[in-house]
Amino acid sequence: MSTALYTAVATSSGRDGRSVSSDGLLDVGLAVPKALGGDGKGTNPEQLFAAGYSACFASALSAVARQTGQDVGEAAVTAEVGLHKAEGGTYGLSVTLRVELP
């Protein structure tokens, strides 16, 4: 594997805690969503994952478009992240990406 161009570092204290990036630019309170029995008064890890995944995919889409001479300046990427309970009490994620192109 090649050397990382950039490494993001964040520390979280749990679903009802905080997530803070090593540079302090990201500092958010976390809350369990109402759908999972929480009060929903904060963001949750699935929302953060959806935001990051959609932003990275949009960036990759733009890079490929530039290389191929396409214009996707008004493109929007939406990520839907689902949390699923699996057998044995474990959890898993699903992601659906929707891309809107100009």
C-alpha positions in Angstrom: 0.0 0.0 0.0 1.2 3.5 -0.8 2.0 6.2 1.8 -1.1 8.1 2.9 -1.4 11.6 1.4 -3.4 12.7 4.4 -4.5 11.0 7.6 -7.5 12.3 9.5 -7.6 11.6 13.3 -10.7 11.9 15.5 -11.4 10.7 18.9 -15.0 9.8 20.1 -16.3 9.0 23.5 -19.4 7.1 22.4 -22.8 7.6 20.9 -23.8 10.0 23.7 -20.5 11.8 23.9 -18.3 13.9 21.6 -16.2 13.5 18.5 -13.2 15.8 18.2 -10.6 15.9 15.4 -7.0 16.1 16.3 -6.8 19.7 15.0 -10.0 20.7 16.9 -11.8 21.9 13.7 -14.4 19.2 14.2 -15.9 19.1 17.6 -19.5 17.8 17.8 -21.8 16.5 20.4 -23.2 13.1 19.7 -26.6 11.8 20.5 -28.5 8.5 19.9 -31.1 9.1 17.2 -34.8 9.0 18.2 -35.2 6.0 16.0 -32.9 4.1 18.2 -34.4 5.3 21.5 -32.3 8.4 22.1 -33.3 12.0 22.4 -31.8 12.9 18.9 -30.4 16.2 20.3 -27.1 15.9 18.4 -25.6 14.4 15.4 -24.8 10.7 15.2 -22.0 8.6 13.8 -24.1 7.5 10.8 -24.7 11.1 9.8 -21.0 11.9 10.1 -20.2 8.8 8.0 -22.8 9.8 5.3 -21.4 13.4 5.1 -17.8 12.1 4.7 -18.7 9.4 2.3 -20.8 11.7 0.0 -18.1 14.4 0.1 -15.3 11.9 -0.8 -17.4 10.4 -3.6 -18.3 13.8 -5.0 -14.6 14.7 -5.0 -13.6 11.5 -6.8 -16.4 12.1 -9.3 -15.1 15.6 -10.0 -11.5 14.3 -10.4 -12.6 11.7 -13.0 -14.7 14.3 -14.8 -11.8 16.7 -15.1 -9.6 13.9 -16.5 -12.2 13.1 -19.1 -13.1 16.6 -20.0 -16.6 16.5 -18.5 -18.4 19.2 -16.5 -20.0 18.0 -13.3 -19.8 21.4 -11.5 -23.4 21.2 -10.3 -23.2 17.5 -9.3 -24.6 16.5 -5.9 -24.0 13.2 -4.0 -26.4 12.0 -1.3 -25.4 9.1 0.9 -28.0 7.2 2.9 -26.3 5.2 5.6 -28.3 2.5 7.3 -27.5 0.8 10.6 -28.5 -2.9 10.7 -28.5 -5.4 13.5 -27.0 -8.6 12.3 -27.0 -12.2 13.7 -25.1 -12.7 16.9 -25.8 -9.2 18.2 -23.4 -7.4 15.9 -24.1 -4.4 13.7 -23.4 -3.5 10.1 -23.8 -0.6 7.8 -25.4 -0.2 4.3 -24.8 2.7 2.0 -26.9 3.9 -0.9 -25.4 6.7 -3.0 -27.5 8.9 -5.2 -25.7 11.1 -7.7 -27.4 14.1 -9.4 -25.5 15.3 -12.5 -26.1 18.5 -14.5 
